[in-house]
C-alpha cells in the first residue's frame, strides 16, 4: 500500500487550530456541563426517535397545560429543547472533524508502525547474523514490542 500520510503539519496550522478550539470552548463554557462517569452511565439519553417524542410531548403540553404535572416546568423543558437544537449542529460538525482527525491519526500511526515492524524484523535478522550493533538494538526493541507480554518474555527466558 502506498504511503497515504506524508505531511509535516506547520506549527502555525496546529496553533491556529488549537486557538480555534479554545475559542469555541471559551464561547460555550458557561453552557457546558461536565458529568462524572457515574452520571453519564445513569442519565437518560436522547436519540433521534427520542427527540421527536420529547418535541411532540412538549407540543401536547403547550396546547393542553392540564397534561403537565405541577412539579414539571414546561418552560424549562422548552429551554432544554432549545439548547439541544442549538448544540446539535455544533456537535455534528465536531463529530465529523473528530472522525477525520481519528482517521488521519490512524493512517499515520499505521504507516509508522508498519515501517517500525519492517525495521525491527530487519534488525532481528541482522542480529541473528551477528551484524555489529544489531543484537543490542534487537534486545532493546524486543522488550518494548507491544506483542510480547511480560509473562511471555519471562517464560522465554526460562
Protein Blocks (a to p, Z undefined) as FASTA:
>chain_A
ZZfbdcdddfklmmmmmmmmmmmmmmmmmmpccddfklmmmpccddfklmmmmmmmmmmm
mmmmmlpcfkbcfklmmmmmmmmmmmmmmmmmmmmmmmmmmmmmmmmmmmmmmmmmmmmm
mmmmmmmnopghklmmmmmmmmmmmkbcfklmmmmmZZ
